[in-house]
Amino acid sequence: MWKPKFISNDKEAKPKDKTAKESNAKAKEKDKKAKEKKELDLKDNKNLKIAFNIIAIFCITIFCISIVPKSFQNDTFYTIKTGQLIRENGIDYKDHFSWHENLPYMYPHWIYDVIISLIFDYAGGYTGLYISTIILSILLGVLLYFTNKKISKNSVISLFLSIGQMYMMKEYIAARAQLVTFILFVATILLIVKFLEKPKWWNTALLIIIPIIIANIHSAVFPFYFILYLPFLAEYAIAAILDMHIPHKVYQMWIKQKIKFVNNRLKKAKKDKVEKYQATLVKLNKILEKSNEIFETDLIKQNDRRKKPYKIVIEKNQNVLKLFVIMIICLFTGLLTPIKDMPYMYTFKIMQGNTTNSVSEHLPLTLIENIPILISLAITIALAIFTKVKLRLRDIFFLGGLTLLALKTRRQVSMLILFGGMVLCSMLSNLVDMYDKKGTEEFMKYMTTIVGEILTILLVFVISYSIYKPISNNNYINSSSYPVEAVKWIKENLDYKNIKLYNDYNYGSYLLLNDIPVFIDSRCDLYTPEFNGTYNKEEKKYEGKDIFSDYISISSISTWYDTKFEEYGIQYVMCKANSKLKMLISKDSKYEQKYSDSNFIIYERNLEQEK
């Protein structure tokens, strides 16, 4: 029987249904395999990152051990003694270690002093302090690596740059409170970056807890905590100002005012001028309409430039507003300390005095004397100018601000290394992503092979050993810098607790550690009017004992030493064998040499001859 062509029988339909089912099954199988492959790739990538992080942590640990000096600095000695005193007497706001009477002392890093004294007394003495410094050094290096990695998204560059940063930081690695604050500052940047991605309660809590710790562990750097927030806030503020489109709004406002003015004139105009004002209104409305069209076009272009900038990336992250609220809350955390207003006033007072002109860490940085910093800045500037590397506006603020601070005072060079290095890490990662993104991934895979692991660890070990070997045999106390033998002689031959001894700034802390009252030590703030005196509102200056200035005058021979010694009632003088003061005193009959070694000399001042 004949059937129409458009009607198909069941026998003809079945093969097509079967084919469709087979195609669907194959598609599902293909999707399943693709999904499994994607999951496997993600798992492999995750395992690769974990393996690389383990290698990175191991290499950083080896390197950070090598850069820790065995010989301690002068600040460590007074830290030990101050911590012991606080444990016995609490914080009484008085100095107990110089022989000057009634000097107030605010204990600016009292928690750190207590911790260090506990380690010294109960955890191995100087060996315990050395080990604790190694642990803090490793913690700083590892935290720096993860912060760089978080910012740059490149593990390989983060590893090598973090090791480079730690090498440049080796002069600042010591048993001092600043090492703890370095760790806290790096942690702050990591927390801020995480907070901007996704605010969480624990993140917020840590950002508030950190300044409380800083205020008690090293109050002098409390203001710097807020400097870390400023680049993020400044970037947001500039983005917000750009989004306000002020020039366009001002122009529109001006046109609208002209329209309003013409309308008012039109209402009062005579018949012969009505047509003129109406024509003006038409013209102004066309200008206003054209302005809106141009603005909409420019707005599209601006948004495109914001998404794909040529050089400077400006981000407007709404979480910055929440970050600003956290910063405001943190401003009050400096009150959560027993040392009164020191977190707020220390930096201001120290800048008012003259210690910034004499203490080496407060002097300006001379770039030619610090070649690593000079090279790093040159590389950063070259990358910014001569490559297509994009810079976030916050990075420009960070780098520019920290460079200015470092040029102003050497103390801030450490901050430039830490946070300027993060900017450089981001730039290098950006450069690699543009030219060879897969190269670092392949390098990561190679470094996590057995051969790669051996070669990487061997290279880091060789470099670390070459750094550690010259200092491996050093003593904890350098006898050429500190009067080890002279102290023994004083304690055996003099009524050392009741003498007025003149000593040098750099080893005064070692003397007070040994219970010998000092003329001065490296607690420079204690010996200036800004900290031991009161503020005279009429004279607009602090009035108190300017012992630090007297020390500078005596040691530099800018004043006659014996006049000052008479003023203070000095009985004994300790000076270095190669000092200017020694050359003069050795020819003065009023002074009798009582002790000498290759590094230090002690003179007794003849008070009877003076009379």
Phi, psi and omega in degrees: 000140182284140178234147177297148183293333184280353177257124180254144179275172184295326182294327179283329184284328186299315179299324179292318178298319180297318178297319180297318180296318179296320179296317178296320180295317178295321179296317178295319179296320179295317178297320179297316179295321179296319179295317178297320179295319179297315178297320178295319178296319178296319179294316179297318179296320179295316178296323178297316180295319179297314180298318180293320179299322178296315178297317181299313180298318180296314180296317179296321179299312179301313183294317183294330175294320186290333186269354180284121181289145178278328181278134184273155178270165184299328181297329181298324185292314179287334177297315178301310184293320179296318179297320178297319180296317180297320179296329181273315189247349187080189180266108183252004177062029179231148175275137181240003191245343174262161179269004173287141185272144171058041174271125177281149178218134190257359178053066188294341175225058189294322180295316178298319179302315181296315181297315180297319180294325177293318177298316182296318185279328189237359184228038170102014176062226182295327177296318178298319178295321179297316179294319179296324177293322176298316180298316179293323178297316178296316180300318178297314181297314181294317180295323178296319178299311182292329177290315176301318181294322179294321182282316188267339183064025180226109186290319184296308180297322180298320180297305185291324179289325178296320176296319177297319178297317180295326177296317179289341180270359188298334177289341182257000178274108182201167178282070179226160182298333183298331180295322177293319181291329174302314180298316181294323179292317178296319177299324179298315179298316179299317180293322179296315180298317178295321180297319180293331176288311181200107180297134176226157185296321181292327177296314178298317181299317180294322178296333178274327181289322184304311179296332175295317178296315181298318181300332182258337184262337177195076188299337182299331184256010180306316180298332183294334178304322184279338175297328180296335179279331192301316180301323179293318180291320181295320178298316180296317182298317180293319177298319180294320179295319178297322181287345178284339177053053185301314180303317180296316182294322178295317179297315178297318180299321179295317179296316180297323177294322178295320178297316180298318180297315181294321177299318178296320179292326181295321180297327184260359187286154175280165186301324183288346181250356181299315182298322180297314181293324178295320178296321179296320179297317178300317181296316180293321178295324176294320178298317179297316179295317178297321178299318179295321179295316179297319180297317180297320177295314179297326181294319177297316179296320180297317179296322177295317178296323180296321180285322180232074183287154178283315185225310187255124178265122178247114181257140176241082182271121183295340178291345177298327178297320176293323178296323178296320177297319178298318180298318178298318178298318182294335178302332182268355182290341177294347177279345183273061182205149178280358185262030172059234187265014185303319179302330182268326189259343187302307182298318180299315182292319182295327178287338179284333185274186183257006179294332180294343180266354187234321180285130190302320184288347178263353182283157180296152178277132172256113188300323182295339178271354179230081186299318179302319179294317180300314180295316181298317179294321180296318179296316181298314180295320179297318178297320182291324186269315193258004177235174179269014180299134179268142180244131172285145182301323179297326179293322177296317177297316179301306185295315180295313181295316181291326177295316177298317178297319181293321179292332180282322181210133183298336182301330183271001177299323179300320179292324177295320179296313184293305189268330172293326176297326177295321178295315179298321178299316178297319180293316180296321178295320177298318180295315180296319180298327182286324189251328184203069184294320182286342182299314180291327177296317177295323179294321176300315180298320180293319181295337180268000171282166182299315180295315180297318179298315181298312182296318181296310181295322179296318179297313180296321180295316180298314179297316181295319180294322179295331177280321185283326187305315181296337183253359187297328183264005179293149175275160178297329178239120181281111185290344177278340179259333183235140188282070184297307181287325180296324178295318177301316181297316180300315184289335180271334190242347184234159173280072196296336181280350184233023179251157174256102185253131172271133181218171181274153180302319190286340179237011178299324181296325178292325177295312183292332174299328180264022174068022176261116179302142188243158172281320180202157173210186188283007168278069191302326182300324183303329190259022179238151181299330182299334183249331181255358182244196179235158183272125177266108184294325181291315181277345182057049176202164178274140179242124181183200181273119180261065182293324181298316179296321178296320178298315180299319180294318181292311185292331180266001181058034176271355173220160180287117189302321186291331177296317178290321179298321178294320180299320181270350182073037182295133178257322181228149180234125173249129179215163179282151186295337182253017183276159176296321182299320180298321182298325180280315183295325182298340179257004182262120184292343180287344185247128181249127180288127182251333183207147174203147168221192185291345185239330187227149179227141177240129178245146171258132180271125185278097182288332179294319179295326178297319180292000000 
